Amino acid sequence: MPKLKTLNLKAIFDEAVKAERFSEPKLHARTESLRALPHAAKLTEILQTFLSPAEIETVHRRLTRAAFLIEPVNDDVTSTKYDVRWSERLVEPDPRGSPFEVCLAIHEALVKKLVGLLADETFCAEIQLVLAWGRSPHEFPIDYVSKAAVPIHTVNNVRLLRDPAYLRLLGIRRALLDPKLNPDGQLFEAIFEKVRVKSYLTDRAQTGIYQTNREKRWEAHPQSPQFALRGECFAVELELIDQLFRFQSFPPGIVRYLQSEKLLGDFGKVARCPVTLDPLDFEVLFDEAANPIHGKSAYQVGHMNPLKAGEGAEFRHHRANISWITADGNRIQGHLTLKETRQLLLRISANYDALLKSGEITAP
């Protein structure tokens, strides 16, 4: 790409993120030269055979978003703000920073890989399922190979994700929200929104070194306890949805359909709150979705162990550490680990039994 055009392209990105209100459509309209590169032009040619112009634009916008842009938390940790990867905010030692030339190389590498994969008709169908899901902004199967890479945003550390679990998730989303397959799809949207926020966005953390609030987890600082690879976030969403199928009163017709389509995972025992061990009832959750009351929720989504409590998957944003939990369970647990919470409950129970037996207290 001629140096002059490259410099102009960099200036366009710089100008876009300095605007009072960032506009991805406006940025897309001004970056035609990026899509005129040989691999990008070839990608457009292939996509035109099975996607609409709007869908093609979405593919290009999401590739651009992943390669060049980031949305770090703002200075007062209230929300996030678009920026370029070569921003002064991301200078070394922040591993998320990347020069414009590297971002351009990442874009070229991703486009080239995508062109190769689209020779497979199965992958074309997968891309259509990705594009049909509009509830997770910028969703695309792009991930880092390792969170330990320094810097993290490099050509060799970015990949296109093809994972059977993610493909199953795409199929489940379609089944639950397609009104032709599920007449109650609209009410499932509210449930998916609760799952989406917990799966993909960081919690509010205003103390410590890595303060964050609603960043995309794979764009948080890699050393932050809130960080997770995008693929891990997909797995968290799938875990929460799989738990949902094991709620009491979950519609058996949907279960049978998912089983027939081989979209259902291990269908074990009824789902329970990890703290109170009360069974979770889908009718309660569904009623809340249909008649929400601000500030009240019988069922919530939480980490079973706080993210700062230790090492290993059970203390990270990971499918092994995520669960639906009752409001009572959430209040009881507070900031304790699940083990500490259960030990507390056992101690309370033992003290109660002993004092009841001695007559120091009476039964309620």
N, C-alpha and C positions, 0 to 999 in steps of 0.2 A: 504494500500500500504506500503510495507516495507520502513523503514526510510532511508536506504541506497539508494534505488531507487529514493525516493522523493528528497533527497539531490542532486543526480546526475541530476535529471530532472531540478531542480532549477538552477544548474550550467550551463546546456545547454541553458536555456533562457538567463541567464546573459551573456554568451559568445556570443550568437546570436546578442544581441542588441549593443554589443561593437564593432562588426565588422564595418569596414569602410563603407560597403554597406550592409544593412540588407537584408536578403533573406528569405522570408516566405517559399518557397519550401524546402530550405535546413533545416530550423528549423523543418518543418513537417517530413522530412526524419529522423531526429534525435530524435523525440519524440514518438517512437513506444510504449514505456512503458505507455504513457498517454492513448493511444487507446487500450491498453491491459486490462485496468480496466474493471470490469464486465459490467457496464452500457454502456461504450463506445464500448465494444466488441459486446454487444447486438444491439446497434445502427447500427454498421456496418453490422451486419447480416440482419437487417430489410432493410437497404438502398440497399443492394445487390439485393433485389427482384424487384426494379424498377428504379435504377440509374446505370449509368456507373461508372467504377472505378475512372475516372477523376472527376465526379460529387460527388462521395463519399468523395474523398480527399478534394474537395472544402468545403463540409459541415464541416468536421473535422477542416479544417484550419480556417474557420470563427468562429467556436465555440472557438477554441484556441485563436484566435485574440481577441475576445470579453472578454474572461475570464482573460487572463494573460497580455495583451499588451495594450499600449496606444501610441498615436502619438502627444505629446505636441509640442508646438512651440519651436524652438531653441532659444538660448540666444540673438541672434541679430535680432530676429523676422522677419526672411526672409523666413523661410519654417518650416517644421515639421521634427521631428526625432523620430524613434521608441525607446521605452523604456519599461521596465517592470513596473508593478504597484507598486512594492516594491522599486523602485528607490529612491536614496537619493534626487532627485529633487522633490519627492512627499511626503516628510516627513510632519508630522503634523505641522501646522494646515491645510495643503492642503488636502481637503476632497477626492481627487481622488486617494490617495495612499491606498494600500491594501497589507497585508503580503502575501507571496507566499502560505501559507497554506489556506488562505481565497480564493485566486484565484483558487486554486485546488478544494475547496469546491464549488465554483461558477460553475466551469466547470462540476463537477459531477452533480450538481443540474440541470443545463441546459440540459445536456445529458439525464438525467432521465426524465425530462419533455418532451423532444423531443421524446423519445421512447414511452411515453404514448400517445402523440398526433398522432403519426404515425399509431396507430391502426385505425384511421379514414382515409378512402381512399380519402376523400375530402382534408384533410391536405396534403396527399402525392402529390396531384396535385398542391397544393399551393406551396410546396417546389420546385417542378419542374419549376414553373413560376419564383420563386425567382432566381433559378440557371441559368435560361435562360437569365437573365438580367446581362450583364457584364459591364455596364457603370457606376455603382456606386460601387467603391471598397469596399469590405468587407460587402456588403449588406446582411443582415439577420434579421429576425424579432425578434431581441433581444433589449430590452429597459429597462430603469430604471422605477421603480414605481413612484418615486418622486425625484425631483431635490433638495428637502430640506433636504434629509437624510444626516447625517454626521456621519461617512464617507458615500459617495454615492455608492461606489463599494463593496457591501455586498451581501450575499446570499439572504437575505430577501428583498433586493431592486432591484433585477434583475428578469426580467420576459420574457417569450416568448410572443410576440405580435400577437394576432389574431383579426384584426380589419376590419370590412366590407369595410371601405374607402380604406384601404391599398390593400385589395383584388381587389377592383375596379381599383385602380391604376395599379396593376400588369396586369390586363386584357387590360387596355388601352395601356400600353407600348407595349404589344405583338401585338395589333391590328395596332398600328401606325408604328411599325418597321418591322413587318413580311412582307417580299417581296411578299408572296403569297396573303396576305390580302391587302397590300398597295404597289403599284409599286413605290411610291415615298418615301419608308421607309428610304432610304439612306440619303435623304436630311433632314428628320426629326431628324436624329442623331445629326446634328449640333444644332438644336433647343433644343433638350434634353440636350446637353452639357451645353448650357447657363443656362438652368433651373437647372441642377444638381449642378453646382458650387454655384449658389445663394441659393439653397435649403439646401445644406448639409455642406458647408464650411464657416468658419467665414470670415468676411470682414477683411481688414487690419486695425489694431488699434495699433498705436505705441506710444500712450500717455495714461496716467492713470495707475491704478493699474494692470488691466488685459489686458496686451498687447497680441495681437494674430494676426495670419495671416494664413489663410487657414487650420486651425485645423478643424477636424470634430466637429460639434457644440456640440454633446453630450460628447465630450472629452475635451472641454474647461472647464475652472474653472466654477463651477456651479453658482458662484456669478457674473460672467461676463455678461454684457448685451448681449453678442454674443451667450451665451449658449442656447441650445434648446434640449429637449428630441428627441430621434430618431423618435418617432411617430409623434411629431410636425413637424419634417422635411419632413416626408412622406406627411403629410397634406398640407404643403406649396407647395410641388411639384404638388400634385393633384389640388390645387387651381389654380396654374399657367397654368396647362394643361386645366382645365375646362374653364378658361378665354380664352384660345386659341381657343376653339371651338366656341366662340362667336365673334371672329374677323370677320369683313367683308370679304367676298370672301372665307371663309373656305370651303373646298370641301364638298358639300352636301352629296355625296355618303358615305363618312366616317361617317358623322353625322348619316345617316340612319342606317349604320351598327352598330354603337355604341348603337343607340337606340334599335335596334333589339336584341342586346346582353345584354340590361339593364346595360350598362356601362356608360351612360351619366347621369350627375347630372342635377340640375335645369338649363334648357336652357332658360335663360332670354334675356334681351335686348342686343344689340350690345355692345361689350366691348369698353370702352373709356379710354383715358389717364386721370388719376385722377386730373391732373393739368390743361392741356389745354382743356380737354373734347373733343378733336378730336377723331373721331372713329378710331380704330386700324384695319389695313388692312392686312390680311394674305398674300396677294400677295407681299406686300412690304417685310414682314419678310421672306417669302420663297425665294424671289429673293436674299436677303442678304445671306441666307444660301447657295444658289447655286453659288453666286459670291461675296464672302466676300472681304471686303477692310479693311486692318488692321487699327485699331484705329477709325473706323467709324461704327456707328450702329444707325439706325433710331429708333429702339425700344430696350429698356433695361428693366431689372428687378430690382425693388427697393422696399425698405420699404417705405410705405406711410408716416410713422412717424419715425424719427431717434430713434434708439434703446435706447438711453440714455435720451429721452425726457420726460418720465413719467412712470407711473405704469399701469398695465393692459395689456390685449392681444393686444390692438392697439398700444402698444409701445414695443412689444417684437417680436422675430422672430416667427411669428404666421401667420396662414392663413388669419386672420383678418387684417393683416398689410402688405400684400404683393401684388404687382401688376406689370403688364407690364406698362411701361411708355415711352412716346416719348422722344427723345433726347432734344427737346425744353422744355418739362415739367421738365426733370431732371435738365437742366441748370437753369431754373427759380426757382425751389424749393431749390436747394442747401442743406443746413443743417436745413431748416425750417420744422416744422410739416406741414401736409396738411392743417390744419385749419389756421395756420399763413400764408401760401402761398396764400390761397384763400382770406384772409383778405387783404393781400398786393395787390393782383390783383384788388379787389374791390375798394381799396383806390386809386390806379392808375387810374382806370376807372372813379371814381367819380371826381377826380382832372382834368382829361382830359375833361370830359363833361362840368365841370364848367368853365374851362379856354377857351374852345372852344366857349361856349355860351357868355362869356364876351368879346370875341374877342382878348384875350391876346395871343392866339395861333391860327393857322389855320390848317384846315384838311390837311393831307398829300395828 
